[in-house]
Amino acid sequence: MTRDWLRSVTLLSVSALLGGRAAASLVYSVVPLEPLSGARETRVAAITQDGLAVGESFRKANLWDGGGRVRDLGTLPGDDVSTALGVSSDGWIAGGSGRNFGEPDVAVLWDPAGQIHEVGRFQPGAYTIAVGVNRHRLVSGNYRGPNFEQRAFVWSADGGFRQIPGLNQENRVNVFGMNDRGEVVGTSWDGNAILPFVYTEAGGMVGVDLLPTFTDGQFLGVNQNGMAVGRMDGLIRPTAGVTWTREGGLVELAPAAGFIGSAGYAANGLGHVVGYSKRGGEFEKASVWFTPNQGVDLNTVLDGSGAGWTLEVATGINDRGQIVGFGALNGINRGFLLNPIPEPASLLALAAGLATLTRRRRRT
């Protein structure tokens, strides 16, 4: 019996449990993610498998624990601003650091102990920021070229910076996420349209054609199995969330009931997607998809702790089913952490029990 097999059984068990609850009595509790002292607002970018959230408040990179308590991750020496944009499966955080209260413009990493490490600039003077890091310490990010065009890179300690070429060798590239397999996702101009892409150093760029009637698209995240998630936009149809795999191609995410548009921001290892649903000129409503043909407005499945909240965008989900994002709490912009009820620990304990029972049966 391998550990991989046990993990697969556990994930499938949790997936079955969550899937059943999605169809029946899905409920979440809300934990507000507090700002640093002196700040009112928080923005959350991602979540770790252990339920820690990363983002920023008061122009400083933040780490939040499961109770919503905030920790200032700090800056490089002499800097005064920072931001955290991505986190690896083993707890390394990607972002940027800057000074004079300008933009964070030097790519950095924070290790799981909170120590900051400088990645640097792609070239002298170039605005450079890290948006993703994986367990192999491969970093992805964006920088500005000499004419202020958006370009992208990967970086490693042994190989330094390498530029990600645009589709058809165009320069305008923007990356948003990566996984442990080294797959980087984003959007690129190909000379005719703005297309979503998946990039690896071994395989190069794979541009993904747009669905009919759409004029541009972007992938905003990718899970550990290589499923990319994002959105497509056009003049005729509302924004549509999408998922993509090499085997299955593009699949559109149907918005939550009563909405006409959607977008996907992140997916966990179970293939569950989070993002938002939208209608007309209203604000977005944070949503989750356990199946692509029906989104769930997360505002409709909160317990009493959801009083005063409007959840607008969900930006991350882990394999426990915990979700992070941002919205408004009594009119103030605030990040949130959602815990499924029962708590993730209970679900995992039940799933582990199922895995143990299956193992014993296999032995007999």
C-alpha positions as CSV (number, residue, x, y, z in Angstrom):
1,M,0.0,0.0,0.0
2,T,1.6,3.3,-1.0
3,R,1.2,6.7,0.5
4,D,0.0,8.0,-2.8
5,W,-2.7,5.4,-2.9
6,L,-3.8,6.3,0.6
7,R,-3.8,10.0,-0.3
8,S,-5.9,9.3,-3.4
9,V,-8.4,7.3,-1.3
10,T,-8.6,10.2,1.2
11,L,-9.1,12.8,-1.4
12,L,-11.7,10.8,-3.2
13,S,-13.5,10.2,0.1
14,V,-13.5,14.0,1.0
15,S,-14.6,14.7,-2.6
16,A,-17.5,12.4,-2.2
17,L,-18.5,13.9,1.1
18,L,-18.3,17.5,-0.2
19,G,-20.1,16.6,-3.4
20,G,-22.9,15.1,-1.4
21,R,-23.1,18.0,0.9
22,A,-23.1,20.4,-2.1
23,A,-26.3,18.8,-3.3
24,A,-27.8,18.7,0.1
25,S,-26.9,21.0,3.1
26,L,-23.7,22.8,2.3
27,V,-22.9,25.3,5.0
28,Y,-19.9,27.4,5.9
29,S,-18.8,29.5,8.8
30,V,-17.0,32.8,8.2
31,V,-13.8,34.0,9.8
32,P,-12.9,37.6,9.2
33,L,-9.2,38.2,8.4
34,E,-8.2,41.1,10.6
35,P,-6.0,43.9,9.2
36,L,-2.7,45.2,10.6
37,S,-2.9,47.9,13.2
38,G,-3.9,51.2,11.5
39,A,-5.5,49.5,8.5
40,R,-9.2,49.0,7.8
41,E,-9.1,46.7,4.7
42,T,-7.6,43.4,3.8
43,R,-7.1,41.6,0.5
44,V,-6.5,37.8,0.3
45,A,-4.8,36.0,-2.6
46,A,-4.3,32.4,-1.7
47,I,-4.6,29.6,1.0
48,T,-2.2,26.9,2.1
49,Q,-3.2,23.2,2.6
50,D,-3.0,23.9,6.4
51,G,-5.6,26.7,6.2
52,L,-3.3,29.7,6.4
53,A,-4.2,32.7,4.2
54,V,-1.8,35.1,2.4
55,G,-2.4,38.6,1.1
56,E,-2.0,42.2,2.2
57,S,-3.2,45.0,4.4
58,F,-1.8,48.5,5.0
59,R,0.5,47.9,2.0
60,K,2.3,45.0,3.8
61,A,2.3,41.3,3.0
62,N,0.3,39.4,5.5
63,L,-0.2,35.8,6.8
64,W,-3.3,34.9,8.6
65,D,-3.9,31.9,10.8
66,G,-7.1,29.9,11.0
67,G,-8.5,32.2,13.6
68,G,-8.1,35.3,11.4
69,R,-5.1,36.7,13.4
70,V,-2.7,38.6,11.2
71,R,1.1,38.5,11.0
72,D,3.1,41.2,9.1
73,L,5.6,39.3,6.9
74,G,7.7,42.4,6.5
75,T,9.9,43.8,3.7
76,L,13.4,43.7,2.5
77,P,15.8,45.9,4.6
78,G,15.2,49.6,3.8
79,D,11.8,48.9,2.1
80,D,8.4,50.0,3.4
81,V,5.8,48.1,1.2
82,S,5.3,44.5,0.3
83,T,2.6,42.2,-1.0
84,A,2.0,38.4,-1.0
85,L,0.4,36.9,-4.1
86,G,0.9,33.1,-4.1
87,V,1.9,30.2,-1.9
88,S,3.4,26.8,-2.6
89,S,2.1,23.4,-1.5
90,D,4.8,23.4,1.2
91,G,4.2,26.9,2.6
92,W,6.7,29.2,0.7
93,I,5.1,32.5,-0.2
94,A,5.7,34.6,-3.4
95,G,5.4,38.3,-3.7
96,G,7.3,41.6,-3.9
97,S,8.9,44.3,-1.8
98,G,9.4,48.0,-2.5
99,R,10.2,51.4,-0.9
100,N,9.1,55.0,-0.7
101,F,5.6,53.8,-0.5
102,G,5.6,53.0,-4.2
103,E,4.8,49.7,-5.8
104,P,6.5,46.5,-4.6
105,D,9.1,46.1,-7.4
106,V,11.6,43.5,-6.3
107,A,10.5,39.8,-6.4
108,V,10.8,38.1,-3.0
109,L,10.0,34.8,-1.2
110,W,9.1,34.1,2.4
111,D,9.9,30.7,3.8
112,P,7.5,28.8,6.1
113,A,9.3,30.4,9.1
114,G,8.5,33.9,7.8
115,Q,12.1,34.8,6.7
116,I,12.2,36.9,3.6
117,H,14.5,36.0,0.7
118,E,15.3,38.3,-2.2
119,V,14.8,36.9,-5.7
120,G,15.7,40.3,-7.4
121,R,14.9,42.1,-10.6
122,F,14.8,40.5,-14.1
123,Q,17.1,43.3,-15.2
124,P,18.4,46.5,-13.5
125,G,15.6,48.9,-12.7
126,A,12.8,46.7,-14.0
127,Y,9.7,46.4,-11.9
128,T,9.7,42.7,-11.0
129,I,7.2,40.7,-8.8
130,A,6.8,37.0,-8.0
131,V,3.3,35.6,-8.3
132,G,3.9,31.9,-7.8
133,V,6.4,29.5,-6.3
134,N,6.3,25.7,-6.2
135,R,7.8,23.1,-3.9
136,H,10.9,22.8,-6.1
137,R,11.5,26.6,-5.6
138,L,10.7,27.4,-9.2
139,V,9.3,30.9,-9.2
140,S,7.1,32.6,-11.7
141,G,6.3,36.3,-12.0
142,N,6.0,39.4,-14.1
143,Y,8.3,42.3,-15.0
144,R,8.1,45.4,-17.2
145,G,10.1,45.6,-20.3
146,P,12.0,48.7,-21.6
147,N,8.8,50.1,-23.2
148,F,6.7,49.3,-20.1
149,E,5.2,46.2,-21.8
150,Q,4.2,43.4,-19.5
151,R,6.5,40.4,-19.7
152,A,6.9,37.2,-17.6
153,F,9.6,35.0,-16.2
154,V,10.6,31.9,-14.3
155,W,13.4,31.9,-11.8
156,S,15.4,29.3,-9.9
157,A,18.4,29.6,-7.6
158,D,20.6,27.6,-9.9
159,G,19.4,29.0,-13.2
160,G,18.5,32.6,-12.4
161,F,15.9,34.5,-14.5
162,R,14.5,33.1,-17.8
163,Q,12.0,35.0,-19.9
164,I,8.7,33.3,-20.8
165,P,8.2,34.0,-24.5
166,G,4.8,35.2,-25.6
167,L,2.7,33.4,-28.1
168,N,4.1,33.9,-31.6
169,Q,7.1,35.5,-29.9
170,E,4.9,38.6,-28.9
171,N,6.2,40.4,-25.8
172,R,2.9,41.0,-23.9
173,V,2.6,38.2,-21.3
174,N,1.1,38.1,-17.9
175,V,1.3,35.1,-15.5
176,F,-1.0,34.4,-12.6
177,G,-0.2,31.0,-11.2
178,M,1.8,27.8,-11.2
179,N,1.9,24.3,-9.7
180,D,4.4,21.7,-8.5
181,R,4.7,20.3,-12.1
182,G,6.2,23.6,-13.3
183,E,3.1,24.5,-15.3
184,V,2.6,28.3,-15.4
185,V,-0.6,29.9,-16.5
186,G,-1.6,33.3,-17.7
187,T,-2.5,35.3,-20.7
188,S,-0.6,36.4,-23.8
189,W,-1.2,38.5,-26.9
190,D,-0.5,36.4,-30.0
191,G,-0.7,39.2,-32.6
192,N,-4.4,38.8,-33.1
193,A,-6.1,38.1,-29.8
194,I,-5.4,37.8,-26.1
195,L,-5.3,34.1,-25.3
196,P,-4.9,32.0,-22.1
197,F,-1.9,29.8,-22.0
198,V,-0.1,27.0,-20.1
199,Y,3.7,27.1,-20.2
200,T,6.4,24.7,-19.1
201,E,10.1,25.1,-19.7
202,A,10.3,21.6,-21.3
203,G,7.2,22.0,-23.5
204,G,7.0,25.7,-24.1
205,M,3.8,27.7,-24.7
206,V,0.5,26.1,-25.3
207,G,-2.1,28.8,-26.3
208,V,-5.7,27.8,-25.8
209,D,-8.3,28.9,-28.4
210,L,-11.2,31.0,-27.3
211,L,-14.7,29.7,-27.0
212,P,-17.0,31.1,-29.8
213,T,-18.0,34.8,-29.5
214,F,-15.3,35.6,-27.0
215,T,-12.5,38.1,-27.8
216,D,-10.0,37.4,-25.0
217,G,-9.3,35.0,-22.2
218,Q,-7.0,34.4,-19.3
219,F,-6.0,31.5,-16.9
220,L,-5.9,32.7,-13.3
221,G,-4.8,29.5,-11.6
222,V,-3.8,25.9,-12.0
223,N,-4.2,23.0,-9.6
224,Q,-1.6,20.3,-8.9
225,N,-3.2,18.0,-11.5
226,G,-2.8,20.5,-14.3
227,M,-6.4,21.8,-14.5
228,A,-6.3,25.5,-15.4
229,V,-9.1,27.9,-14.4
230,G,-9.9,31.4,-15.6
231,R,-12.3,33.5,-17.6
232,M,-13.2,34.6,-21.1
233,D,-14.6,37.9,-22.1
234,G,-16.4,39.3,-25.2
235,L,-18.7,42.0,-26.5
236,I,-21.7,39.7,-27.1
237,R,-21.8,37.3,-24.1
238,P,-21.2,38.0,-20.4
239,T,-17.9,36.9,-18.9
240,A,-17.7,33.1,-18.6
241,G,-15.6,31.1,-16.2
242,V,-13.7,28.1,-17.7
243,T,-11.6,25.2,-16.7
244,W,-9.1,23.5,-19.1
245,T,-7.2,20.2,-19.1
246,R,-4.9,18.8,-21.8
247,E,-7.2,15.7,-22.0
248,G,-10.6,17.4,-21.9
249,G,-10.0,20.9,-23.3
250,L,-12.2,23.8,-22.2
251,V,-15.3,23.5,-20.0
252,E,-17.5,26.5,-19.3
253,L,-18.5,27.2,-15.6
254,A,-22.2,27.8,-15.4
255,P,-22.9,30.7,-12.9
256,A,-24.9,30.3,-9.7
257,A,-28.6,30.3,-10.1
258,G,-30.0,33.7,-11.1
259,F,-26.6,35.0,-12.4
260,I,-25.5,35.4,-16.0
261,G,-21.7,35.6,-15.8
262,S,-18.8,33.8,-14.0
263,A,-15.1,33.6,-13.5
264,G,-12.8,30.9,-12.0
265,Y,-9.8,32.0,-9.8
266,A,-8.5,28.8,-8.3
267,A,-9.0,25.0,-8.0
268,N,-8.0,22.4,-5.4
269,G,-6.8,18.9,-6.0
270,L,-10.3,17.6,-6.1
271,G,-11.2,19.7,-9.1
272,H,-13.4,22.1,-7.0
273,V,-13.3,25.6,-8.4
274,V,-13.8,29.0,-6.7
275,G,-14.3,32.5,-8.2
276,Y,-17.4,34.6,-8.7
277,S,-20.8,34.8,-10.4
278,K,-22.2,38.1,-11.6
279,R,-25.3,39.6,-13.1
280,G,-25.8,43.1,-14.8
281,G,-24.1,46.0,-13.1
282,E,-24.1,44.4,-9.6
283,F,-21.0,43.4,-7.6
284,E,-19.6,40.0,-8.0
285,K,-20.8,37.2,-5.6
286,A,-18.2,34.7,-4.5
287,S,-19.0,31.2,-5.8
288,V,-17.9,27.6,-5.7
289,W,-18.2,24.9,-8.3
290,F,-18.3,21.2,-7.3
291,T,-19.4,20.5,-10.8
292,P,-19.0,22.9,-13.8
293,N,-22.7,22.9,-14.7
294,Q,-23.9,24.7,-11.5
295,G,-22.1,27.3,-9.4
296,V,-23.1,28.0,-5.8
297,D,-23.4,31.5,-4.5
298,L,-21.4,31.3,-1.2
299,N,-23.5,34.1,0.3
300,T,-26.4,31.7,0.4
301,V,-24.7,28.9,2.3
302,L,-23.4,30.7,5.4
303,D,-24.3,30.1,9.0
304,G,-25.0,32.8,11.5
305,S,-21.4,34.0,11.4
306,G,-22.2,35.4,7.9
307,A,-24.3,38.3,9.3
308,G,-23.1,41.6,7.8
309,W,-21.0,39.9,5.1
310,T,-21.2,40.2,1.3
311,L,-18.7,37.7,-0.2
312,E,-17.6,39.1,-3.5
313,V,-14.7,37.1,-4.9
314,A,-13.3,33.7,-3.8
315,T,-9.5,33.5,-4.6
316,G,-8.4,30.2,-3.1
317,I,-9.5,26.8,-2.0
318,N,-7.5,23.9,-0.4
319,D,-8.1,20.2,-0.4
320,R,-9.9,20.5,3.0
321,G,-12.5,22.6,1.3
322,Q,-11.5,25.8,3.1
323,I,-12.0,28.9,0.9
324,V,-10.5,32.4,1.1
325,G,-11.4,35.6,-0.7
326,F,-12.5,39.1,-0.1
327,G,-15.8,41.0,0.2
328,A,-17.4,43.5,2.5
329,L,-18.1,43.2,6.2
330,N,-20.6,45.9,7.3
331,G,-19.5,47.9,4.3
332,I,-15.7,47.6,4.9
333,N,-13.5,45.7,2.5
334,R,-12.3,42.6,4.3
335,G,-10.7,39.2,3.5
336,F,-12.5,36.1,4.7
337,L,-11.8,32.4,5.4
338,L,-14.7,30.0,5.0
339,N,-14.7,26.7,6.9
340,P,-17.1,23.9,5.8
341,I,-19.4,22.6,8.5
342,P,-18.4,20.1,9.9
343,E,-14.9,21.4,10.2
344,P,-12.2,20.2,7.8
345,A,-10.5,18.2,10.6
346,S,-13.7,16.2,11.0
347,L,-14.0,15.5,7.3
348,L,-10.4,14.4,7.1
349,A,-10.7,12.2,10.1
350,L,-13.7,10.5,8.5
351,A,-12.0,10.2,5.2
352,A,-8.9,8.7,6.9
353,G,-11.1,6.2,8.6
354,L,-12.5,5.2,5.3
355,A,-9.0,4.8,3.9
356,T,-7.9,2.7,6.8
357,L,-11.0,0.5,6.5
358,T,-10.4,0.1,2.7
359,R,-6.7,-0.9,3.4
360,R,-7.7,-3.5,6.0
361,R,-10.2,-5.0,3.6
362,R,-7.6,-5.1,0.8
363,R,-5.2,-7.0,3.2
364,T,-7.8,-9.6,3.9
